[in-house]
Every structure is written in structure tokens, then in C-alpha cells.
């Protein structure tokens, strides 16, 4: 574990793959879409969106597995080659420059609760959201939801892609 307040370490079950997020993420999604339910084998996926260059590989080398997505463009789910735990994903919209780090793979996942619950229209009916949770039936406009610092970082990221 790191002593720095804005770094986060994590990895897979077998500890072959280890990584460090070198800053706070841009935003944390709790996605309740059917695709995430199927891919995670759970009621939702909890992802920390962060620039790829802010994720340092400390050990091992995850391998990409292409999965279908609702957009039809697919997603790369990066998994440990030994225990096959998914550590992060890349979606077509963010490309390889943006990682969706699986919060459950962090050593201290409780440090990154969701900023928003998305695709709640397909939320499992037995999942009860906290009364103060920000939730939307499908997706959202980042310009309306992300904090100013995340919007600034997102603009820099888009500039690097374009």
C-alpha cells in the first residue's frame, strides 16, 4: 500500500498482476447495465475512470480479452493471465488512453465509492441505492456531472487522442 493520499494500489487474486493509480480517478461509475452484469457476474460493475498514463504496472502483464458491448464496438477487458481476474477495461469511446479500473481489485476499494449510478433502468430490483445516490436511468453528460478538475483532465486526454 502507498502512503500517498491520492494513490491507489491493487491487483488480481493471485497477485501476479499489481498496479498503482497515481492520482484520484476522473469519476467512478457504478454501472447497472445488463452487459456489465454479465461481464462481472454480479449485479453491477464498479469502475474508476482514469487516464492510462496514471496507471503504473507494478508486477505482471495483464492480457486483453475482447468482449462485445452494447455499442457494437466492443471492449477490451484486461485480465491476469493466471487467475483471469479483470483488472481494467478499455472502451471504444475512450480508446487505450482511458482505463476503467475495476474498483473491486483495489487493496482498499472502500476509498472509491461511486460518484454516479448509471443504467439504473436495468438495475436488479433487489439492489437498493442510498437515498442520496446520484443515479440516472441510462448514461449522462460528463459536462454536467464531473468536477471541474476531471473536466480539465478529460479535455487534455481528448487533446492527446485527437
C-alpha positions in Angstrom: 0.0 0.0 0.0 1.1 3.5 -0.7 1.3 6.3 1.9 0.3 8.9 -0.6 -3.4 10.0 -0.1 -4.2 10.2 -3.8 -2.6 6.9 -4.9 -4.4 3.6 -5.0 -2.8 0.1 -5.4 -4.5 -3.1 -6.5 -4.2 -6.3 -8.4 -5.6 -9.7 -9.1 -6.4 -12.5 -6.7 -3.1 -14.4 -7.3 -1.1 -11.2 -7.0 0.7 -11.9 -10.3 -0.7 -8.6 -11.7 -0.2 -5.5 -9.5 -0.8 -1.8 -10.4 -0.9 1.6 -8.9 -3.2 4.5 -9.8 -1.0 7.6 -9.3 -4.0 10.0 -8.8 -7.6 10.1 -8.0 -9.8 8.9 -10.9 -11.7 11.3 -13.1 -15.0 9.7 -11.9 -16.3 6.4 -10.5 -19.2 4.7 -12.3 -21.4 2.0 -10.8 -22.9 0.6 -14.0 -26.1 -1.5 -13.8 -26.4 -2.3 -17.5 -27.0 -5.9 -18.5 -23.6 -6.0 -20.3 -21.8 -5.2 -17.1 -23.9 -7.6 -15.1 -23.0 -10.4 -17.5 -19.3 -9.4 -17.8 -18.9 -9.1 -14.0 -21.1 -12.0 -13.0 -22.7 -9.6 -10.5 -25.5 -7.0 -10.2 -23.2 -4.2 -11.4 -19.6 -3.2 -12.3 -17.8 -0.5 -10.3 -15.2 1.3 -12.5 -12.8 4.1 -11.7 -12.2 6.1 -14.9 -8.6 7.3 -15.2 -6.0 8.2 -17.7 -3.9 5.1 -18.8 -0.7 7.1 -18.1 -1.8 7.4 -14.5 -1.9 3.6 -14.0 1.6 2.1 -13.3 2.1 -1.6 -13.7 4.0 -2.8 -10.7 4.1 -6.6 -11.5 2.9 -9.0 -14.2 1.4 -8.2 -17.5 -2.4 -8.4 -17.9 -3.7 -9.7 -21.3 -6.6 -8.2 -23.3 -9.7 -10.2 -23.9 -12.2 -8.7 -26.4 -15.8 -8.7 -25.3 -18.9 -7.5 -27.1 -20.6 -4.3 -25.9 -24.0 -2.6 -26.5 -22.3 -0.1 -28.8 -21.2 -2.9 -31.1 -17.6 -1.6 -30.8 -16.6 -4.0 -28.0 -14.4 -3.5 -25.0 -11.0 -4.8 -24.1 -11.1 -6.4 -20.6 -7.5 -6.7 -19.3 -7.2 -9.9 -17.2 -4.4 -11.6 -15.2 -3.1 -14.5 -17.4 -3.0 -16.8 -14.4 -6.2 -16.2 -12.3 -8.2 -14.4 -15.1 -9.4 -11.6 -12.8 -10.4 -8.5 -14.7 -8.3 -5.5 -13.5 -9.4 -2.8 -16.0 -11.2 -2.3 -19.3 -10.9 0.0 -22.3 -14.0 1.0 -24.2 -14.0 2.2 -27.8 -15.1 5.8 -26.7 -12.0 6.3 -24.5 -9.7 4.1 -26.5 -6.5 2.9 -24.9 -5.8 6.3 -23.3 -8.6 5.8 -20.7 -8.8 2.9 -18.3 -11.9 1.7 -16.4 -10.2 0.2 -13.4 -12.2 -2.3 -11.5 -12.6 -0.8 -8.1 -13.0 -4.3 -6.5 -9.4 -5.1 -7.4 -8.1 -2.2 -5.3 -6.5 -3.1 -2.0 -8.8 -0.5 -0.4 -11.9 -0.4 -2.6 -13.9 1.5 0.1 -11.8 4.6 -0.7 -13.6 5.0 -4.1 -17.4 4.8 -3.7 -19.4 5.5 -6.8 -19.9 9.1 -8.0 -22.9 8.0 -10.1 -25.0 5.0 -10.7 -25.6 4.6 -14.5 -28.1 2.4 -16.5 -30.3 2.1 -13.4 -33.2 1.3 -15.7 -31.8 -2.2 -15.8 -30.7 -2.3 -12.2 -31.6 -5.5 -10.4 -34.8 -4.8 -8.4 -33.3 -6.0 -5.2 -30.4 -3.6 -5.3 -31.3 -0.6 -3.2 -29.4 2.6 -3.8 -28.7 5.0 -0.9 -31.2 7.9 -0.8 -28.5 10.5 -1.6 -27.0 8.5 -4.5 -26.7 10.2 -7.9 -28.5 7.9 -10.3 -29.5 8.1 -14.0 -31.6 5.6 -16.0 -29.0 5.4 -18.8 -25.9 7.5 -19.3 -25.2 11.2 -18.6 -23.3 14.2 -19.9 -19.9 14.5 -18.2 -20.0 18.3 -18.6 -23.0 18.3 -16.2 -21.7 15.8 -13.6 -17.9 15.7 -13.5 -16.0 18.0 -11.2 -14.0 20.9 -12.8 -10.7 19.2 -12.3 -11.9 16.0 -14.0 -13.3 18.0 -16.9 -9.9 19.7 -17.3 -8.1 16.4 -17.3 -10.6 14.9 -19.7 -10.0 17.8 -22.1 -6.3 17.1 -22.0 -6.9 13.5 -22.6 -9.2 14.2 -25.7 -6.5 16.5 -27.0 -3.9 13.7 -26.9 -6.3 11.4 -28.8 -7.2 13.9 -31.5 
